[in-house]
């Protein structure tokens, strides 16, 4: 099953799609009307995820630059791995005005369905250099077995 990037919309706002389209058009044509910021209720920041499978495990890597370990909440329930977090804006006031604001902030939630052959009780996670790595070992019965031919 292919993975598709999901962008949750916490609040329905019919103008948000128009604002996003307008922002993309401005970016494509190199136009700028000064620094524009996202409304507080919207979050365009959804961390990218890579999921790969080896013979013995499923490995998930999630990019979360600027976050700390305590900013992430990882859980497994109903056959899905759920990762929640929030990237908070630093409230420092500096002199001058912004010309470009491209960094995004806000809360996110990623839910990745897991195959039934994963041993959820043995899952391990580590967080280094802004990358969360979750290792989900496969059940012993799910691993391929070599059968020798007797002759």
Residue, then its C-alpha position, 0 to 999 in steps of 0.5 A: x500500500x503506498x504512503x500518502x502525505x496527509x495534511x490535517x485541517x484542524x479547523x475548516x476554513x474555506x479561505x485557507x485553500x485560497x490563501x495557500x494557492x495564492x502563496x504558491x502562485x506568489x512563490x512560483x512567480x517570484x512575487x513577494x508582498x513582504x513577510x507573511x505569516x500563517x494564521x495561528x490555527x493553521x499548520x503547514x508543517x507536517x514532518x516528512x516520514x520514510x518507512x522501510x522494511x528489512x527482513x527483520x523489522x520495519x524502520x520509520x524515520x521522521x524528520x523533526x528539526x528544532x524539536x526535542x525528545x520531550x516535544x514528541x509523543x509516540x504510541x501504538x494502538x489499533x495497528x497504527x503508529x501515532x506520532x504527535x508533536x509541536x514545533x513552537x515559535x520562539x518569542x524573541x523580538x529582534x529589531x528589523x523587519x522580515x523579508x521572508x518567513x519560510x519556517x513553519x510552526x505548529x502541532x502535528x500528528x502522523x498516523x502510520x498503519x502497521x502490518x500485522x506481523x509487527x511485534x508492537x511490544x518490542x518497538x524502540x525509538x531514538x532521537x538524534x540530530x532532529x531525526x526520530x527513528x522507530x524500529x518495529x521488529x517483526x514477529x518470529x513467525x513472520x520472518x522468512x525461513x529457509x527450507x532445505x531440500x532433502x535428497 
